[in-house]
């Protein structure tokens, strides 16, 4: 709905996408960077975050990361 983004295949994302934009291909480092900028992992309510999900799908959101509201991106800053 434009309020978050998903990484559906972490292995492939780390191998193919991260090296294009970062000096590493480490998913944990990418998640750490997201956290420093205020992004939070969305936890699936059905699983309560305690059970490993069936899919390799991770979702992240930030209050100022909204589709169609590019002017809010300037508010996403490193803590």
HELIX and SHEET records of a PDB file:
HELIX    1   1 UNK A   10  UNK A   12  1                                   3    
HELIX    2   2 UNK A   13  UNK A   18  3                                   6    
HELIX    3   3 UNK A   19  UNK A   21  1                                   3    
HELIX    4   4 UNK A   27  UNK A   36  1                                  10    
HELIX    5   5 UNK A   70  UNK A   75  5                                   6    
SHEET    1   A 3 UNK A   4  UNK A   7  0                                        
SHEET    2   A 3 UNK A  58  UNK A  61 -1                                        
SHEET    3   A 3 UNK A  40  UNK A  41 -1                                        
END                                                                             
